[in-house]
């Protein structure tokens, strides 16, 4: 019995006008290809890009496919993955005090878990608790 070397979750399958799977437009399962950019010469990532990378790492999806309105649950995010993602975002983007403020707002975060909503909460934590 064979086991796939990699399983990739995608937000959606490209479709033809007739509604069938568009095999010519299928996603490359191993990312965009090519080497990763050198962090020393790459432009600084925006907040949304950094949150998307954490989000994608937890869900095992390509961060480039995540839009501002992307919902965490659609590609398979459950409550445990949500807490893991929020902790990773907090650890990466906030000071310890800001992270406590951010995580104390879980009730409002879990009502609408979209990329832009999580980014808005990160920005609010930065405003409310100076570094």
VENRAFEN-V928875 format. One line per field, one symbol per residue. psi: psi as a letter, one per 40 degrees, with the letter a starting at -180 (. if undefined). A space follows every 50 residues. Layout:
psi=???
//
This chain:
psi=hihidhhhhidihhiideeihgdeeiihefaeiiiiihddeiiiiidddd ddddddddefihdeehidehhdddeehaddddddddddddddeiiddddd dddefddddedggiddddddddddddddgi.
//
